[in-house]
Amino acid sequence: MTRSQRIYLYLFWVNTFGYYHVSGSYKFNALSCDLCAPELAFVKQCNIKAIDRKHNMINIEAFLNKTISEFSIHFIMVKRESGGWHPFMYNIKMDICKYFKNPRKFFIPNLIYSFIKPFTNVNHSCPYEAGSYMSLLRWSPNEESVLAKFPVDHGQYGLHTTWYINKISALQINGSVLFFK
């Protein structure tokens, strides 16, 4: 049996028999949208809204002042531990235009995008026209599907992103999630 076959067998075993299964709920507890280049766009809304005591949703909406022909993102997943935020799992920089031309080529970004796809209008390759909105509205992903793909322990996790428009740092969106029992 080759090494890759053993890895696939292990992943099958973990997913099928729940070797590492943690249950719980998560709640967004911080979100900030910092505009770095106001000439390119402006943020109309960036907030967390409560659904009930244990759940909430995110709304982010930006208006484009200029047409986007080059669009990339750098995202870092972090975990809060003693001493502050520490890198956790992923640190990826990718070209959004190339991603939408062939999403299956990018496994991890495609997996993450699958959670936000029904809630966003960012769904095609470049260009994104001036005068249009880019949005992520009423986003509250299904807990079971997220935990099935990203089995993590309880704690506080963050996603730090920098969005580049035409190779200029345009927007930073940082948020955190509390995963609890």
C-alpha positions as CSV (number, residue, x, y, z in Angstrom):
1,M,0.0,0.0,0.0
2,T,1.4,3.4,-1.0
3,R,1.7,6.3,1.3
4,S,-1.1,8.2,-0.4
5,Q,-3.4,5.2,-0.2
6,R,-2.7,5.0,3.6
7,I,-3.5,8.7,4.0
8,Y,-6.8,8.3,2.1
9,L,-7.7,5.2,4.1
10,Y,-6.9,7.1,7.4
11,L,-9.1,10.1,6.3
12,F,-11.9,7.7,5.3
13,W,-11.6,6.0,8.7
14,V,-11.7,9.3,10.6
15,N,-14.7,10.6,8.6
16,T,-16.6,7.3,8.7
17,F,-16.1,6.3,12.3
18,G,-15.7,9.7,14.0
19,Y,-12.3,9.0,15.5
20,Y,-12.0,12.7,16.4
21,H,-15.5,14.2,16.9
22,V,-16.0,17.3,19.0
23,S,-19.5,18.7,19.4
24,G,-20.5,22.1,20.4
25,S,-21.7,25.5,19.1
26,Y,-19.9,28.5,17.8
27,K,-20.7,32.1,17.8
28,F,-19.0,35.0,16.0
29,N,-17.7,37.4,18.7
30,A,-15.7,40.0,16.8
31,L,-15.6,41.5,13.3
32,S,-13.8,44.5,11.9
33,C,-13.5,45.8,8.3
34,D,-10.7,48.4,7.9
35,L,-10.6,50.2,4.5
36,C,-7.0,50.8,3.4
37,A,-7.8,52.4,0.0
38,P,-11.0,54.5,0.1
39,E,-10.5,55.5,-3.6
40,L,-11.2,51.9,-4.6
41,A,-14.3,51.1,-2.5
42,F,-16.2,51.8,0.6
43,V,-17.8,49.5,3.2
44,K,-21.5,50.0,3.5
45,Q,-21.9,47.5,6.4
46,C,-19.8,45.2,8.4
47,N,-21.5,43.7,11.4
48,I,-22.6,40.7,13.5
49,K,-26.4,40.3,14.1
50,A,-27.9,38.0,16.8
51,I,-30.1,35.2,15.7
52,D,-30.6,33.7,19.2
53,R,-28.5,33.3,22.4
54,K,-26.1,30.8,20.8
55,H,-26.1,31.8,17.2
56,N,-25.5,35.0,15.1
57,M,-24.8,36.0,11.5
58,I,-22.4,38.2,9.6
59,N,-23.2,40.9,7.1
60,I,-20.5,42.5,5.0
61,E,-21.2,44.8,2.0
62,A,-18.8,46.9,0.0
63,F,-19.5,49.3,-3.0
64,L,-16.8,49.4,-5.7
65,N,-15.7,52.8,-6.9
66,K,-13.4,51.4,-9.6
67,T,-13.5,48.3,-11.8
68,I,-11.5,45.4,-10.4
69,S,-9.3,43.5,-12.9
70,E,-6.9,42.0,-10.4
71,F,-8.3,40.6,-7.1
72,S,-6.4,38.6,-4.5
73,I,-6.7,37.7,-0.9
74,H,-4.3,36.7,1.9
75,F,-5.9,34.8,4.7
76,I,-4.5,33.4,8.0
77,M,-6.4,31.2,10.4
78,V,-5.3,31.7,14.0
79,K,-6.2,30.4,17.4
80,R,-6.2,32.3,20.7
81,E,-4.0,30.7,23.3
82,S,-1.9,31.9,26.2
83,G,0.2,34.8,24.9
84,G,-2.3,35.9,22.2
85,W,-3.1,34.8,18.6
86,H,-1.0,32.0,17.1
87,P,-1.0,30.7,13.5
88,F,-3.4,27.7,13.1
89,M,-3.9,25.5,10.0
90,Y,-3.8,27.9,7.0
91,N,-1.8,30.8,5.7
92,I,-2.7,31.2,2.1
93,K,-2.4,34.0,-0.5
94,M,-4.5,33.4,-3.7
95,D,-5.7,35.1,-6.8
96,I,-9.5,35.3,-6.8
97,C,-9.7,35.7,-10.6
98,K,-7.7,32.5,-11.2
99,Y,-9.8,30.7,-8.5
100,F,-13.1,31.4,-10.3
101,K,-11.6,30.2,-13.6
102,N,-10.9,26.8,-12.1
103,P,-12.1,26.4,-8.5
104,R,-11.3,22.7,-8.3
105,K,-7.6,23.4,-8.6
106,F,-7.7,25.1,-5.2
107,F,-8.7,22.5,-2.6
108,I,-8.7,24.4,0.7
109,P,-10.1,27.7,-0.7
110,N,-12.8,25.8,-2.5
111,L,-13.7,24.0,0.7
112,I,-13.9,27.4,2.5
113,Y,-15.9,29.0,-0.3
114,S,-18.4,26.1,-0.2
115,F,-19.6,27.5,3.2
116,I,-20.1,31.1,1.9
117,K,-21.3,30.4,-1.6
118,P,-25.0,30.6,-1.0
119,F,-24.6,33.9,0.9
120,T,-22.4,35.9,-1.4
121,N,-22.5,37.5,-4.9
122,V,-18.7,37.2,-5.3
123,N,-19.1,34.2,-7.7
124,H,-17.4,34.9,-11.0
125,S,-14.0,35.7,-12.5
126,C,-12.8,39.3,-13.0
127,P,-13.6,42.0,-13.9
128,Y,-15.9,43.2,-11.1
129,E,-17.5,46.4,-12.5
130,A,-17.3,49.9,-10.8
131,G,-20.7,50.8,-9.3
132,S,-21.5,47.3,-8.1
133,Y,-21.8,45.8,-4.6
134,M,-19.8,42.9,-3.3
135,S,-21.6,41.2,-0.4
136,L,-21.7,38.4,2.2
137,L,-25.2,38.7,3.8
138,R,-26.9,36.7,6.5
139,W,-24.0,34.3,6.7
140,S,-24.3,31.7,9.5
141,P,-22.8,28.4,8.4
142,N,-24.2,25.0,9.4
143,E,-22.3,23.9,12.5
144,E,-22.3,20.2,11.7
145,S,-21.0,20.7,8.1
146,V,-18.2,23.0,9.3
147,L,-17.1,20.6,12.1
148,A,-17.2,17.7,9.7
149,K,-14.7,19.4,7.5
150,F,-12.6,21.2,10.2
151,P,-12.6,19.1,13.4
152,V,-11.2,21.5,15.9
153,D,-11.1,21.6,19.7
154,H,-13.1,24.2,21.7
155,G,-11.6,27.7,21.9
156,Q,-11.4,31.0,20.1
157,Y,-10.4,31.0,16.4
158,G,-9.8,33.9,14.1
159,L,-9.5,34.7,10.4
160,H,-7.3,37.6,9.4
161,T,-7.7,38.6,5.8
162,T,-6.1,41.3,3.5
163,W,-7.9,41.9,0.2
164,Y,-5.8,43.3,-2.7
165,I,-7.5,45.1,-5.6
166,N,-5.3,45.8,-8.6
167,K,-2.2,44.8,-6.4
168,I,-3.1,47.5,-3.8
169,S,-4.0,46.6,-0.2
170,A,-7.6,47.7,-0.2
171,L,-9.4,46.1,2.8
172,Q,-8.6,44.1,5.9
173,I,-11.4,42.0,7.4
174,N,-10.6,40.3,10.7
175,G,-13.0,38.3,12.7
176,S,-13.2,35.7,15.4
177,V,-15.4,32.8,16.4
178,L,-15.9,31.3,19.9
179,F,-16.4,27.5,19.7
180,F,-17.9,26.2,23.0
181,K,-19.7,23.3,24.5
